[in-house]
Amino acid sequence: MRKIKNYLSIVFLLPMVFSCTNLEIEPTDSLITEGFAGVANIEGEVANLSNIVAGDRLANAAGLFSLNEVTTDEYLVPTRGTDWGDNGAWLSLHKQSWNAELGDIVGTWQQLNSVTINATRTISDKSANTAGGDVTELKAKARFYRAWAMHWILDMWRQVPYRDVNLPNSAIPSVLTGQVALDSIVADLNIAIQDLPAVTAGDDITLKSSPTRASANLLLAKIHLNKHVYLGGTAQPEDMQVVVDAVDAIAADGYTLAASGDFFDIFRPSNDVETIWWSPGDAGQRIWHTLHYSQNFPGANDGGGWNGFTTLAEFYDLFEGPAETNYPNDGQEERRGLVHDPSTANADNLGIGIGFLIGQQYEQDGTPLNARDNVDGVPLVFTREVEQAEYTSPADNALLETSGIRMSKYHPNEEGGDRRTHIVKYRYADAYLMKAEAMFRMGNDPLTLINDLRTLRGASNLASIGEAELLAERGRELYQEESRRQDLIRFGEYLRAWNLKDAGDSHLEIFPIPQADILANPNLVQNPGY
């Protein structure tokens, strides 16, 4: 981010420099330097890239996650009293009524661009590695990080700023769009696939916290699955074949679907057969934001949840199981999780369930929980629907505190341990479902693949497969994993109406570019509709 800020300062200073007729510019002036001199410590720069990906807007709830989850039918963040208002930011995401100055948009744009510029500096031929390590592998990791960041910028804004570090510092970055941007991303990934380590499913989990051949193959598949969205038109068979081949290469490295009963173990910090790439970001942000204040557990700041995020009843209804409850042995599929069993004291779960929490919530010893004192001891019963999005008076407290089904794949029973620095970024089930979709788009029937997955997850077989079933299956499998917005757009469902949100216009499929960046870089043009 510092590089971007420096660049903006340079651009705004230039008019003042050239408007002073008596000012002589010395050859050593920083504004007219010959350009980038190289990175001295490549290993340190790659570690810095990992830290950016694991920090702030690229890891917490208010950035990349919210842009790709809260803007969809997965999440609603109602204003509960004085909580979770943030000047309407959360509701603007859910209602798709944002503007170019929304902090989630500005911060995410800046941090993704900071990844691209720092990776480009690292990849440069001028950079050396005084700290040791395999330079080829380190630069391949930088290429993966650059491809990952550029993919998100292309996906969310369709314009990718690119600074040529061989040009003078005062040079304005070019902007890559469409096929040119895709070609640049794919070129990075093809080199990365050749030069990254071949970490297999059975290798130590610590090796999967940085880029590997499998993670580069998954991103290559994702790029080609969405290529027609970026360029317009329909999916092409040759692109879908790239998806299939990339997923097969991942499977060749030993990755496969988790066994029945192991679904939520994927999101623990121990090794498993599905996790391809995880980031040492704060997974607490995947837990605290949804649980109620009364659900106390270690590490959640003041001892409880933040009581913000809920899911929509229509999303919950995608899963097999009764509509009103989610207790053990309710007949639900494994991915829907369960609410704490009130008849069993369980020291491992702190009285908190996993997956989707609906109905009465309990203490660890089975005592029913209440909401806060200021709502007169109302039982803590999470309702199916959020009927009201905004607080209007104290009479709304009870309704808003308990409204909405809560959702989390990460359990707080390891708070204070490694789980809070372990966010799963890529896993095999995503690749597996991408292959199934690519087969479908090529005219083949992926029903067997889908039913094999559903059997492992404790769901009944489907009789047939169409677009609606493929989208729903991705939702059931990949909720809370930053894929829902991309999936809804690809299947043409992102703009439809859902609870407390009206149907939207097509320009909302991409975000506005922050105005300050447009002023600083004349090669950027504000996206239509903004």
ABEGO torsion letter per residue (X at the ends): XAAAAAAAAAAAAAAAAAABAABBBBAABAAABAEBAEBABAAAAAAAAAAAAABEAAABABBAAAAAAAABAABBBBBBEABGAGGGAAAAAAAGABBAABAAAAAAAAAAAAAAAAAAAAABAABBBAAEEBAAAAAAAAAAAAAAAAAAAAAAAGBBBBBBAABBAABBBBBBBEAAAAAAAAAAAAAAAAABBBBBAABBAAAAABBBAAAAAAAAAAAAAAAAAAAEEBBBAAAAAAAAAAAAAAAAAGBBBBBBGAAAAAABABBBAABABBBABBAAAAAAAABBAABBBBGBGAGBBAGABBBBAAAAAABBEBAABABBGAGBBAAAEBBBBAABBBAAAGGBBBEBBBEBBBBAAGBBBBBBAAAGGBBBBBBABBABABBABAAAAAAAAABEBBBBABBAAABGBAAAABBBABBAAAAAAAAAAAAAAAGBBAAAAAAAAAAAAGBBBBABBBAAAAAAAAAAAABGAGAAAAAAAAAGAAABBBBGBBBBBAAAABBBBBAAAAAABAABBBBBGX
